[in-house]
């Protein structure tokens, strides 16, 4: 298999600083905009200078904050880390609020900035509403990237993100990022191997590594992104000795490349 999707592990700024200092910083990262604004100089030191293949996606923080960060703050954070891709605002499972957030003068101003590309995140409580949201976002912004959130796994009758991925790729033909691990790791891994998918992010393997967990991949859906981020937002972690964290990250990357054990891919 070539052109495998990439995994972007999420953690606090110390997590990224440790990786940079030890030459193990991956070339595909998703950063939380509100955390970038908390530690602007430190994030700039890690991410300002990078090679052309290193992709940085800036997340709007809706999962962690309950509402997406306002557009002006998103732009500020994007400039600090020289983000390649910025997530448009969205509201979890809510087509109407997502469209309201995107159909503003501020969001239009974001779209006119040519120093980064836009990632649209369709939302909706049903597959049909979700597809309608994608159509509207396409008409508004013609985004360069699409994203499928973790909650989509539970909304479709197939209990999978694959119908969402295939609709986006077959309809629009743009790269797709998967936002977070769901409670179905098998589907997450299979989804990363679908045409059009370029990456997936999650704090869960890192958070679980800090707890010494993830044997047999049973725990990956057991920590919500909010709880995982809260666990990792402790600034006294000695990342050098967190062997399970690095083992979990390597496990995820191997699963994506080689496939879930005993699962058709």
NORPEDA-V752833 format. One record per residue. OMEGA is omega in radians with two decimals (none if undefined). NEAR is the number of other ideal C-beta (glycine too) atoms within 10 Angstrom. D_CENTER is the distance of its C-alpha to the mean C-alpha in Angstrom with 1 decimal. Layout:
{{OMEGA & NEAR & D_CENTER} {OMEGA & NEAR & D_CENTER}}
//
This chain:
{{3.08 & 10 & 22.5} {3.12 & 4 & 21.3} {3.12 & 8 & 18.2} {3.02 & 15 & 16.0} {-3.11 & 23 & 12.3} {3.13 & 20 & 10.7} {3.10 & 25 & 9.0} {3.10 & 22 & 7.2} {-3.11 & 25 & 8.9} {3.10 & 25 & 8.6} {3.10 & 25 & 12.1} {-3.07 & 21 & 14.7} {3.12 & 19 & 16.3} {3.12 & 18 & 18.9} {3.14 & 19 & 16.5} {3.11 & 23 & 15.6} {3.12 & 18 & 19.3} {-3.13 & 18 & 20.6} {3.13 & 19 & 18.6} {-3.10 & 13 & 19.9} {-3.09 & 12 & 23.4} {3.04 & 10 & 23.6} {-3.11 & 6 & 22.3} {3.11 & 10 & 19.4} {3.14 & 17 & 16.4} {-3.09 & 15 & 14.1} {3.09 & 13 & 13.8} {-3.04 & 19 & 10.1} {2.96 & 25 & 8.2} {-3.10 & 26 & 5.5} {3.11 & 25 & 8.2} {-3.01 & 23 & 9.2} {-3.10 & 27 & 11.9} {3.10 & 17 & 14.4} {3.05 & 21 & 14.5} {-3.13 & 28 & 15.0} {3.08 & 16 & 17.9} {-3.06 & 14 & 19.3} {-3.00 & 17 & 19.8} {-3.09 & 15 & 20.0} {-3.11 & 8 & 22.4} {3.08 & 17 & 20.8} {3.11 & 21 & 17.4} {-3.14 & 15 & 19.5} {-3.11 & 14 & 21.5} {-2.89 & 22 & 18.6} {-3.08 & 20 & 16.7} {-3.09 & 10 & 19.5} {-3.13 & 9 & 21.2} {-3.09 & 17 & 19.4} {-3.01 & 6 & 20.3} {-3.12 & 7 & 19.7} {-3.09 & 7 & 17.4} {-3.11 & 15 & 14.9} {3.04 & 21 & 11.8} {3.09 & 23 & 10.2} {3.10 & 26 & 7.6} {-3.12 & 27 & 8.5} {-3.08 & 31 & 6.9} {3.01 & 26 & 10.0} {-3.05 & 24 & 10.2} {-3.12 & 21 & 11.6} {-3.08 & 21 & 10.8} {-3.03 & 20 & 12.4} {-3.06 & 13 & 15.1} {3.05 & 10 & 16.0} {3.12 & 13 & 16.1} {3.05 & 26 & 14.0} {-3.13 & 24 & 15.3} {-2.97 & 15 & 18.2} {3.14 & 22 & 18.0} {3.12 & 11 & 20.4} {3.07 & 16 & 18.5} {-3.13 & 28 & 15.3} {3.13 & 21 & 17.6} {3.14 & 15 & 19.1} {-3.14 & 26 & 16.0} {3.14 & 24 & 15.0} {-3.14 & 16 & 18.6} {-3.07 & 21 & 18.6} {-3.09 & 21 & 16.0} {-3.10 & 16 & 16.9} {3.04 & 26 & 13.4} {-3.03 & 20 & 13.4} {3.12 & 21 & 11.0} {3.12 & 25 & 10.8} {2.98 & 27 & 9.4} {3.09 & 25 & 12.6} {3.05 & 26 & 13.6} {3.11 & 27 & 13.3} {-2.98 & 19 & 15.0} {3.07 & 16 & 14.1} {-3.01 & 18 & 16.3} {-3.14 & 16 & 18.5} {-3.02 & 23 & 19.4} {-3.14 & 12 & 22.1} {3.08 & 16 & 20.4} {-3.14 & 26 & 17.4} {3.10 & 19 & 20.1} {-3.14 & 13 & 22.1} {-3.09 & 22 & 19.3} {-3.07 & 26 & 18.8} {3.14 & 14 & 22.5} {3.12 & 13 & 23.6} {3.13 & 8 & 25.3} {3.12 & 14 & 22.6} {3.08 & 18 & 19.9} {3.11 & 13 & 22.4} {3.09 & 12 & 23.0} {-3.09 & 21 & 19.3} {-3.10 & 17 & 19.7} {3.14 & 6 & 22.8} {-3.01 & 13 & 21.4} {-3.13 & 6 & 21.4} {2.96 & 11 & 20.0} {-3.11 & 20 & 16.4} {-3.07 & 17 & 14.9} {3.01 & 21 & 13.4} {3.13 & 27 & 10.4} {-3.11 & 26 & 11.9} {3.12 & 27 & 10.6} {3.12 & 28 & 13.8} {3.12 & 25 & 15.0} {-3.08 & 19 & 18.2} {3.07 & 13 & 20.1} {3.13 & 12 & 21.4} {-3.13 & 16 & 20.5} {3.10 & 10 & 23.1} {3.12 & 17 & 21.8} {3.11 & 25 & 18.3} {3.11 & 17 & 19.9} {3.10 & 15 & 22.0} {3.11 & 22 & 19.2} {3.13 & 24 & 17.7} {-3.13 & 13 & 21.3} {3.14 & 16 & 21.7} {3.07 & 25 & 18.5} {3.14 & 17 & 19.7} {-3.11 & 8 & 23.1} {-2.90 & 17 & 22.0} {-3.06 & 18 & 19.7} {-3.00 & 12 & 19.6} {3.13 & 23 & 16.0} {-3.13 & 14 & 15.2} {2.98 & 23 & 11.8} {3.05 & 26 & 10.8} {3.08 & 27 & 7.9} {-3.09 & 26 & 9.0} {-3.11 & 22 & 8.2} {-3.08 & 23 & 9.4} {-3.14 & 17 & 12.7} {-3.14 & 26 & 13.7} {-3.08 & 24 & 15.0} {-3.02 & 12 & 17.6} {-3.10 & 20 & 18.7} {-3.13 & 15 & 20.0} {-3.14 & 7 & 23.3} {-3.08 & 12 & 22.0} {-3.06 & 14 & 19.5} {3.02 & 20 & 17.0} {-3.03 & 29 & 14.1} {3.09 & 19 & 16.4} {3.12 & 17 & 18.5} {3.14 & 27 & 15.7} {-3.07 & 21 & 14.5} {3.07 & 15 & 18.2} {-3.12 & 17 & 19.1} {-3.06 & 25 & 16.6} {-3.14 & 17 & 17.5} {-3.10 & 10 & 21.2} {-2.99 & 13 & 21.5} {3.07 & 18 & 19.7} {-3.13 & 9 & 19.1} {3.10 & 18 & 16.0} {-3.07 & 21 & 13.0} {3.05 & 26 & 10.3} {3.10 & 25 & 6.6} {-3.08 & 28 & 5.9} {3.02 & 26 & 3.9} {2.99 & 24 & 5.7} {3.07 & 25 & 9.2} {3.04 & 24 & 11.9} {3.11 & 15 & 15.5} {-3.07 & 18 & 16.3} {-3.13 & 22 & 15.2} {3.11 & 15 & 17.7} {3.12 & 19 & 16.1} {-3.11 & 25 & 12.6} {3.09 & 23 & 14.3} {-3.13 & 19 & 16.5} {3.14 & 25 & 13.8} {-3.08 & 26 & 12.3} {3.10 & 18 & 15.9} {3.12 & 18 & 16.5} {3.10 & 11 & 17.5} {-3.09 & 16 & 15.1} {-3.10 & 25 & 11.9} {-3.12 & 18 & 10.8} {3.08 & 23 & 7.8} {3.09 & 26 & 5.7} {2.99 & 24 & 4.2} {2.97 & 28 & 6.6} {-2.98 & 30 & 9.5} {3.12 & 28 & 11.9} {3.11 & 29 & 13.5} {-3.13 & 26 & 14.1} {3.13 & 27 & 15.5} {3.07 & 24 & 17.5} {3.10 & 22 & 18.8} {3.08 & 18 & 20.2} {-3.13 & 13 & 22.1} {-3.04 & 11 & 23.3} {2.92 & 17 & 21.8} {3.06 & 22 & 20.2} {3.11 & 9 & 23.4} {3.03 & 6 & 23.3} {-3.02 & 18 & 19.7} {-2.96 & 11 & 21.2} {-2.91 & 17 & 19.3} {3.13 & 21 & 15.6} {-3.00 & 18 & 15.3} {3.12 & 15 & 17.8} {3.08 & 22 & 15.8} {3.09 & 16 & 13.9} {-3.14 & 20 & 10.9} {3.13 & 13 & 13.6} {3.12 & 13 & 16.2} {3.14 & 24 & 14.1} {3.11 & 21 & 13.3} {3.12 & 14 & 17.0} {-3.07 & 16 & 18.1} {-3.08 & 20 & 16.5} {3.03 & 16 & 17.7} {-2.96 & 10 & 21.1} {3.10 & 8 & 22.4} {-3.12 & 5 & 25.1} {3.03 & 18 & 23.1} {-3.04 & 8 & 24.8} {-3.11 & 19 & 21.9} {-3.05 & 10 & 24.7} {-3.12 & 8 & 25.9} {-3.01 & 17 & 22.7} {-3.11 & 10 & 23.4} {3.08 & 19 & 21.6} {-3.08 & 24 & 18.3} {3.07 & 17 & 18.8} {3.13 & 13 & 20.2} {3.13 & 25 & 17.2} {3.11 & 19 & 14.9} {3.10 & 12 & 17.6} {3.12 & 17 & 17.9} {-3.10 & 26 & 14.4} {3.08 & 17 & 14.9} {3.10 & 11 & 18.4} {3.14 & 21 & 17.4} {-3.07 & 22 & 15.1} {-3.02 & 16 & 18.0} {-3.14 & 13 & 20.9} {3.12 & 16 & 19.8} {-3.10 & 18 & 20.2} {3.07 & 10 & 23.8} {3.11 & 6 & 26.3} {3.05 & 12 & 23.9} {-3.14 & 6 & 24.7} {none & 11 & 22.0}}
//
